[in-house]
C-alpha cells in the first residue's frame, strides 16, 4: 500500500477503504509515515471530507492504535465531559469538581490548545507542580481513591490522535469535522467511561460556525459513542463571544477558582457550568431530573464541596493548592492595561475568534507545536453582549509580556468589540440538546 496513492485518492474526493485508513494510522503512529505526508492527507480530508463510515473507521483505528483503559474495576460508573474547543472555556475546571463532589466519578483525558482555542491541560500546567502526565496505574488509582482525575493524553493511549492533534494545530486543519469527531471520540473510546457529555461549541469562536454544522457533528459523535456502548448526550453552546470574562491560562484558572469559592461569576459561565453538571448528574442517574441535577450542582458550589474536591484532585497530582487558596500568588504579566469604551451604547458583538487569536499573539497559545506558552498573558473582557456601557467604562484589560504585543492587542481587541446605540439582546447560552 502506498501513502502517496492514499493522499491522491482523498485529494480526488474518493472514499478511503478501511485497509487504507488502518494502514495510514498504523504507519503514522509508528513513525514510518512522515509529518509532511500526514499533513497532506489531513488537508485533503479538510477540503473533501469523509463519510460516516470512513470517520467511524478512522475513529476506531485511532482508538486502538495503543492501549485502552478499563475503568470498571476502579469506578462502578464514570462520566466524562468534552468540549470541541472555545475561547475562555474553563468549564472542566468547574464542572469536574462539582460532579465528582456529588458522588459521580469523573475520568478525563484532556488536550492542549488548538489554534485560537484554549486547552485545559495548558491551564492546569499554570499551577506550580501540577502533573498531567499520569501513568495508566496512577490514573486508575486516583480515580478509585478520590473519584476525579484529569490527565494529558498518554503517549500509549490513542497515540495516533496525540500525533494528529499536534499536527492539526499547526497545519490549518483543525476545523475538519471528520478530524474533530475522530479525534474526540478516539480518546473517549480508548477510555471506558460509561457516559459522555459533549459540549459542541457553535459561533465565531468555534470550529463549527453554524448551528446546522454543530448539530451534524454532535449527531455524528453521539452515533459513534452509542454504537460502542456509551450513554451519549451533546449540548450545543454559544461561542460568538468568549465564555466568562477571562481568556488566558492563569486568568482562567483564577476565574474558575473564584466561581468554585462562591464568588460572583459571569452569568454565561455560571449557567453553562450548572447546566452541564446537571446533565452529567442526570446521565449518571444521580439526579432523577435535570432540575434536581441543577439543585445538586448549586449546592456543591455554595457548600464549598466542589472547591475542596478541586483542591483534592490538584494535590493528588502534585499541584500546589496554596495557589488556589490565594490566587494572588500566581505571577502577573509585566504589562497590564485597562482599555476604555470609546462611546456610550450597548455591546452588540465581541468577536470570540478575534479575542482568541489575540490571546495566541500575546503568547498564550502556539503557532508551532513546540512553541512555549506564557501562562501570565491574556485578556479580561469586562462586559457581555447586551450590556449597556458608557464612554470611559473599562471595556477590556490586556495582560502582555511587552509593550509591542500590548499595543497590537489593544488595536485588535477594540476592533473585536462592536457598540450599538440601540439596545441589543443578550446571547443564549445553549441552542439545544442532541440525545
Secondary structure by P-SEA (a helix, b strand, c coil): ccaaaaaaaaaacccccaaaaaaaaaaaaaccccaaaaaaaaaaaaaccccaaaaaaaaaaaaacbbbbbccccccccbbbbbcccccccccccaaaaaaaacbbbbbbccccccccccaaaaaaccccccccccaaaaaaaaaaccccccccccccaaaaaaaaaaaacccccccaaaaaaaaaaaaaaccccbbbbbcccccccccccaaaaaaaaaaaaaaaaaaccbbbbbbccccccccccccaaaaaaaaaaaaacccccaaaaaaaaaaaaaaaaaacccccaaaaaaaaaaaaaaaaaaaaaaaaaaaacccccccccccccccccbbbbbbbccccccccccaaaaaaaaaaaccccccccccccccbbbbbcccccccccccccccccccccaaaaaaaaaaaaaabbbbccbbbbbbccccccc
